[in-house]
Amino acid sequence: MPFGHEPDLEAIRLSVLRMGALSDSLVKLGPFSIGLDGILDWIPGAGEIYSVAAGAFLIVQGARARVGLPTLAAAAGLMGARTLITAIPLAGPLAADLLTMHKWSARLIAKAIERRIAAGAAATPRPMTVTAVRPAAA
């Protein structure tokens, strides 16, 4: 990305939300949902690999959108805790299925991007309008 070039914030926001939904909301059963992350957790090693890759994607997208470090750190902490939970045999993957940390992290990052979009819209200069001024009659 060239220096000074603004990334397409809306496209990044949508990709972040899609990753959160893919990871944690692929199938909904009443108030519960499960995504690719929850399904892969039951395959030893596969869930952790997917979780780290999806988490890295979210953090990189947030960094591309120039989301603040506190937001990125909070999202990384949520996803890191989620990955550590799966290390607990049997109960870990079940608990991780109930805690939709990727979706929560995606929402945190998406909200920060939305604030950047709103701030950019407020800072965008309005087009100049020219008003004709007639000289006063003598």
C-alpha distance (Angstrom), angle and dihedral (degrees) to the residues before:
residue distance angle dihedral
M1 . . .
P2 3.83 . .
F3 3.78 118.4 .
G4 3.78 111.1 -86.5
H5 3.81 93.8 16.5
E6 3.80 112.5 132.7
P7 3.83 113.4 -137.0
D8 3.79 118.9 -127.3
L9 3.79 95.6 -93.0
E10 3.80 95.3 -172.9
A11 3.82 92.2 54.0
I12 3.81 90.9 48.5
R13 3.82 91.0 48.1
L14 3.80 91.3 51.9
S15 3.82 92.7 47.9
V16 3.82 90.0 51.2
L17 3.81 92.1 50.6
R18 3.82 91.3 46.5
M19 3.81 91.4 52.7
G20 3.81 90.5 49.6
A21 3.80 91.0 50.8
L22 3.82 93.5 44.9
S23 3.78 91.3 49.8
D24 3.78 99.1 45.1
S25 3.83 112.6 9.7
L26 3.78 109.0 43.7
V27 3.82 93.8 119.3
K28 3.81 123.0 24.8
L29 3.79 123.4 -157.6
G30 3.79 108.5 -178.2
P31 3.80 108.6 -63.8
F32 3.81 91.3 -11.3
S33 3.76 129.1 79.7
I34 3.77 136.0 -177.9
G35 3.75 130.0 -163.2
L36 3.75 140.0 -174.6
D37 3.78 89.3 -74.2
G38 3.80 93.0 57.6
I39 3.79 93.1 45.6
L40 3.80 94.1 49.4
D41 3.82 91.9 47.7
W42 3.78 89.4 77.4
I43 3.83 91.0 60.5
P44 3.83 107.8 76.8
G45 3.79 110.0 -111.6
A46 3.82 95.9 -2.4
G47 3.80 94.6 87.3
E48 3.79 93.1 50.2
I49 3.81 92.4 48.2
Y50 3.80 92.1 49.1
S51 3.81 92.3 44.0
V52 3.81 93.0 52.5
A53 3.82 92.6 45.1
A54 3.83 93.3 48.0
G55 3.79 90.8 45.6
A56 3.79 91.8 49.8
F57 3.81 89.8 50.1
L58 3.81 91.4 53.0
I59 3.81 93.1 47.7
V60 3.82 93.1 46.8
Q61 3.80 91.3 48.9
G62 3.80 89.9 49.0
A63 3.80 90.6 50.3
R64 3.82 90.5 48.7
A65 3.80 88.4 53.8
R66 3.82 88.8 49.0
V67 3.79 93.8 -119.0
G68 3.80 112.7 176.9
L69 3.80 120.4 -90.1
P70 3.85 94.3 -118.2
T71 3.81 90.3 57.6
L72 3.80 92.7 46.7
A73 3.82 90.8 47.0
A74 3.82 91.5 50.6
A75 3.81 91.3 49.2
A76 3.82 91.6 47.3
G77 3.81 90.2 48.9
L78 3.81 92.2 52.0
M79 3.80 92.9 49.2
G80 3.80 93.2 42.8
A81 3.81 91.0 52.5
R82 3.79 89.6 48.5
T83 3.80 91.6 53.1
L84 3.82 91.5 48.4
I85 3.82 91.3 50.6
T86 3.80 90.3 61.0
A87 3.82 89.7 61.7
I88 3.82 88.9 74.6
P89 3.81 105.5 93.9
L90 3.82 115.1 -110.4
A91 3.82 96.3 -24.0
G92 3.82 91.9 58.6
P93 3.79 98.8 64.7
L94 3.81 90.6 42.6
A95 3.81 91.9 52.1
A96 3.81 91.1 44.8
D97 3.81 89.8 52.9
L98 3.80 89.4 57.4
L99 3.81 94.4 45.3
T100 3.80 107.2 68.5
M101 3.79 94.7 -162.3
H102 3.80 96.6 156.8
K103 3.80 90.1 54.6
W104 3.81 91.0 47.2
S105 3.80 90.9 48.9
A106 3.80 91.5 46.7
R107 3.81 90.1 52.5
L108 3.82 91.5 49.7
I109 3.80 91.3 52.1
A110 3.82 93.7 41.7
K111 3.83 91.4 51.7
A112 3.81 90.1 51.4
I113 3.82 89.7 50.3
E114 3.81 90.0 48.9
R115 3.81 89.0 54.1
R116 3.82 89.5 51.5
I117 3.81 90.7 49.3
A118 3.82 91.2 49.4
A119 3.81 91.9 46.9
G120 3.80 90.2 49.3
A121 3.79 91.7 50.6
A122 3.80 90.6 50.3
A123 3.81 91.4 48.8
T124 3.81 94.7 47.6
P125 3.79 108.4 109.4
R126 3.77 116.1 -120.5
P127 3.77 118.0 -120.2
M128 3.75 113.4 -92.9
T129 3.74 116.9 -108.7
V130 3.75 121.9 -155.8
T131 3.75 118.4 -143.9
A132 3.75 117.8 -162.7
V133 3.76 113.7 -128.0
R134 3.79 116.1 -154.6
P135 3.74 118.5 -147.0
A136 3.78 114.6 -113.0
A137 3.79 114.9 -99.4
A138 3.82 113.0 -106.1
